[in-house]
Amino acid sequence: MTFLHTHPRMTSFMKPIALQAGLAAGVLSLIALAVRGRIETGSATRTLSAPSHWVWGEAALRQGSWSMRYTGVGILIHQLSAWLWGGLHARRDLSPDRAMKDALVTTAAAVATDLVLTPRRFTPGFERQLSPAGLVWVYGAFAVGLALAVRRRRAR
């Protein structure tokens, strides 16, 4: 682990803070997705399965029960995307004192990318199932996860 932590060519995506930030953001936003999905669509798995529309097409957006094919793949895609954003977040000069502000900037970039810049086929999918308020909860949880990882680093 020391080699990875100190090697000069290590990319920001392999830094422990990038992995921790992506994991925290991904898990917290998955919880928000499940809760908001249950509240707004009657199914927690519907929103968790939505990202699998990248692989399985529109049928993934209608899945209301757990399956490895849709829900498992959806969770995997969501978490891999969170790690990507965690890596991009780690490229910033992260300060525990500005943790939430920095996390909001990264999350704003994720929202713009996910909902505006990305072709419909590669959007998260859950934006078609949740209300704007539901999306605020999901992306808010994502930002909190990024910030908590940075704040946690200071506590060590």
N, C-alpha and C positions, 0 to 999 in steps of 0.2 A: 504494500500500500504506500510505503514511503516513496518508492519510485514514481508511482502515478501522481502523488501529491507534489513532488518537487521537479519532475522532469520538465525542462524548458519548452519542449514541443507539445506538451499535453494540451489538448484542445479544451475550450471552456465546457464542452459537453461531458467531459470525463472528470471534471473537478467534483469533489464531494459535495460542494454547495449546489452545483447544478443538478446532481442526482437527487439530493435531499429536497431541493425546491420543486423539482418536477414531480417527485413522489408525493410530497405534501399537497401541492396544488391539484394534482390528479385525483388523489383520494378524497380530499375535501369537496372538490367539484363533482365527483361521482356520487358522493352522499347527497349533495344538493340536487343533482339530477334525479336520483331515485326518489327523494322526498317530493320534489316539485312534480315529477312525473306521476307519482301516486295521487297527489292533490289535483292536478290539472287534467290528467288523462285517465285516471283510475288504475294505472299500472306503472309500478316502479321500473319494470323491465323494458317498457316501451321506449323510454328515453335513453336507457342504457344500451339498448340494441341499435338505436338510430345511427351511430357512426358506421355500423357495419354495412350501410347502404353503399359505401365505397366499393365493397366486394360483392354484395348480394343484390344490389339494386333497390328499387322502391319497395319490394316486399319486406325489407328489413324495417321500414318505418311503420309497419302495421303489426309487428310482433308484440303480443301482450303477455307472453309467458317466457320463462327462462329457457334458453337453449344455448348450447355451446356455439352452435353455428352463428346465431345472431347476437345474443347477449355477450357471450364470451369474446367474440371477435370485436364487438362494439366497445367493450371495456378495454381490450388490448389496444385498439386504435386510439381511444381516448387517452390512455396512459402513455403511450408512445408519443403522442402529440404534446402531452404535458411535459415529458422529459425534454422534448425539443425546445419548448418555451422556457423550461428551467435552464437549459444550456444557453439560450440567448440572453436570459435574465442574468446569468452568471458573467456574461461578458461586460456588463455594466460595472462601474466602480461602486460596489455595494457597501453601503454604510448602515449599520444597525439603527442609527438615529434617523435615517431616511427610509427605513425598510418598507413602510406602507406606501409612501409616495413612489418609490422605485417599482414596487409591485403593481401599483395602479398604472404606471406608464407601460410596463410590459403587458399587462392585461388589456389595456386599451389597444395596443398593437395586435394582440391575439384576436380581440373582438373585430377590429377592422379587417384583419386577414380572413377570419372565419366567415364573417357575415357580409362583407362588402367586396373584397378583392378576389376571393376564391370562387371558381365556377361552381354552380349549384350542385353538380355531381360530387364535389369534394368538400362541401360544407359539413359541419358536424351532424346535420340532420335533425337534431333536437330543437333547432330554432323553428322548425315547421310544426312542432308539437307543443311548445311552451309559449306562454304569453310573454310580452316584454318584461313584466315583473319577474316571471320565472327565470328568464335569461339573466336578469340583474342578480338574482340569488346565485345562480350557477357561476357566473363570471366573478361575482363578489367573493364566493368561496375560493375560487381559483386564486384571486389576488391575496386573500388571507393566507393561503397555503404558501405562496411565494414569500410573503413577508415573515411568516413564522419561521421558515427555514433560515432566513438571514438573522432574525432576532435570536434564534436558538444558538447560532454560531457565536454570537457575542457572549452568551451565558457560559460558554465553555472556558 
